[in-house]
Amino acid sequence: MRYLFEGALNSNLHAISDVTGHLIDTLERFLEDESTLFDVRLVLSELLINGYEHGNRSNRNKRIYVTLNLADNDITLSVRDEGQGFVFDCTDPLDPSCCSGRGLMLVQKLADSVEIDNNCITAVLSRPRA
């Protein structure tokens, strides 16, 4: 079973909601596990919102690029923004000096692997075998 989506969206919350909804609606045709769909929706939303808020600094003139690849038992989500990139160093989301990064901590807990490369984040979720 394979599905590939590659696209770019405007840097605004309405576009993020539309793309997330479209991709989850499409994945429902391929995935029966509600738990996996929930995790994918949450990870995708967090990555897109992170690109919008932190990467593009809510600048509507910038774009967010998203790739979703469903191949065999892996769902790979890759989100790239037009920001400067960052180094993720928040190890304790309850630490008051770590004022952001909770969304990425959540992504790290839900995904089987997460790779951060400047302004691109790739998360892989392995789904249960049928």
KETORKE-587921 format. One line per 8 residues: number of its first residue (from 1); for each residue x, y, z of C-alpha. Coordinates in steps of 0.02 Angstrom, whole numbers. Each point is the difference from the previous one (the first is absolute). Layout:
! residues N
NUM	X:Y:Z | ...
! end
This chain:
! residues 130
1	0:0:0 | 72:166:-54 | -54:181:2 | 104:157:-29 | -49:181:24 | 118:145:-34 | -60:177:10 | 24:178:58
9	-121:106:95 | -18:179:51 | 63:40:172 | -166:22:90 | -106:-102:119 | -145:-21:-121 | 113:-82:-130 | 77:-111:135
17	-173:-58:54 | -52:-34:-180 | 155:-101:-44 | -6:-98:162 | -183:-42:-27 | 29:-51:-182 | 146:-113:44 | -89:-85:145
25	-156:-26:-108 | 110:-80:-133 | 94:-110:126 | -165:-66:68 | -14:-98:-164 | 165:-88:37 | 4:-14:189 | -128:-85:110
33	85:32:166 | -79:154:82 | 146:17:120 | 125:15:-143 | -111:127:-88 | -10:102:160 | 189:-3:21 | 30:50:-182
41	-124:144:15 | 82:63:159 | 178:-15:-66 | -45:82:-166 | -92:143:86 | 144:31:121 | 129:1:-139 | -100:117:-111
49	-42:120:142 | 183:-2:53 | 50:50:-177 | -131:137:-2 | 34:75:172 | 185:-29:30 | 74:-27:-173 | -96:126:-103
57	-40:112:148 | -183:5:-57 | 55:89:-160 | -139:-33:-127 | 121:34:-143 | 100:-155:42 | -45:-180:-43 | 0:-165:91
65	47:-157:-97 | -70:-169:51 | 31:-177:-56 | -99:-149:62 | 58:-170:-57 | -96:-157:47 | 106:-150:-49 | -27:-174:67
73	-10:22:190 | 80:172:14 | -77:172:-9 | 132:133:-31 | -45:182:27 | 121:135:-53 | -35:185:28 | 115:140:-56
81	-27:186:26 | 89:153:-67 | 74:49:167 | 181:5:58 | -3:-172:78 | 34:-43:180 | 83:-117:122 | -124:-88:114
89	71:-3:174 | -151:-6:115 | 21:-159:100 | -127:38:137 | -165:78:-57 | -42:41:182 | 156:108:19 | -56:184:1
97	155:50:-100 | -60:-113:-140 | -142:113:-57 | -32:-95:-161 | 30:-172:-69 | -143:-93:81 | -75:-42:-169 | 162:-76:-60
105	16:-98:162 | -173:-71:-37 | 53:-43:-178 | 153:-90:67 | -110:-103:118 | -125:-50:-136 | 121:-32:-144 | 119:-146:-13
113	136:116:-63 | 20:188:-21 | 137:89:-96 | 25:188:7 | 108:78:-135 | -2:190:13 | -173:49:-63 | -60:-175:-44
121	-73:-128:119 | -32:-180:-50 | -100:-118:109 | -29:-185:-33 | -145:-94:77 | -3:-188:-19 | -176:-68:-4 | -54:-170:60
129	18:-139:-126 | -163:-69:-69
! end
